[in-house]
Amino acid sequence: MSHIVKIKSIKHLTHDILQIELNKPKGLQFHPGQAVDFAINEPGWEKEWRSFTFTSLPEDENIEFNIKTYPSHNGVTNRLLSKRIGDEILIGDVYGDIAYKGEGIFIAGGAGYTPFAAILKDLHQKGLLKNNKFIFANKTVADIALKNEFEQLLDKNFINVLSDEKVEGYEHGFVTAEIIKKQIEGHQYFYLCGPPPMMDAVGKQLASLGINDEHIVKEGF
C-alpha cells in the first residue's frame, strides 16, 4: 500500500544533497533509523521505487529526507532536482535494521549518516545522548551534511574524517582502527552505515580491535 503526499519544502543541504519535507501520511509509523520506499508520482516514474531514510522523528508533524543526488545517473535522485513545492511523492513500506541498542560509536560514510541523524536527534530530545560519538567520513568539508547540527549535538564527540582534504582539526584519510581506538571509552556498540566498500573496510578495522559481531549494528545501501 502506498500513500500520495506532497512536497512542503525542498532545498540543498550541500552541493549534492537535497532536504525534502513532505506531509506525513495518516497512520504512518516508524522508529528513528528506519527507511521507507519512495517514488515520484509522475508518469514513467511512479514504479521507480527507491529506499530513503527518515531524518525526521516519528512525532514530527511532517516527514523529512536527506537525499544524495546523482545527476549523471539520470535516475530518481536526478529527477528530484526538478521537483518543486506541491509536487507529489509516493510513500510505501517502512523497513530498516538499524535501531539504537545502547551507548556507542556511530560510523558513517557519505550519505550513510541519514539513519544516525534521526537516532542522535531522538536521543538528544530524550536526554539520552550522553557520551555517544559520531565518526563521519567524507571527501571534503563541503561534503559534510548537517555539520552545524551535529556539532551542536555532539561537540567534541563529532569526529570528521576527510579523504581528499587536509584541514586542521579534522582527521585525514579513511576510518582506521587507530581513529576508532582513540574514541573507545568502554562503549558497548558500534553503529555502521555507508557504501559497501566502506562498510567492509570498517568491519575489518573493528575485527582487528577485537570487537564482536554482536556489538555491531549495521545497514548498507
Protein Blocks (a to p, Z undefined) as FASTA:
>chain_A
ZZddddfbdcdfblmbccddddddehiacdehiacddddddehilmmccddddfbdfklm
bdcddddddfknopmklmmmmpcehiacdddddedjbdcfbdcddddehjllmmmmmmmm
mmmmnopnmmaccddddfblmlmghklmmmmmnmmmlccddfkbccehiaehjddfklmm
mmgghiabdcddddfklmmmmmmmmmmnopafklpccddZZ
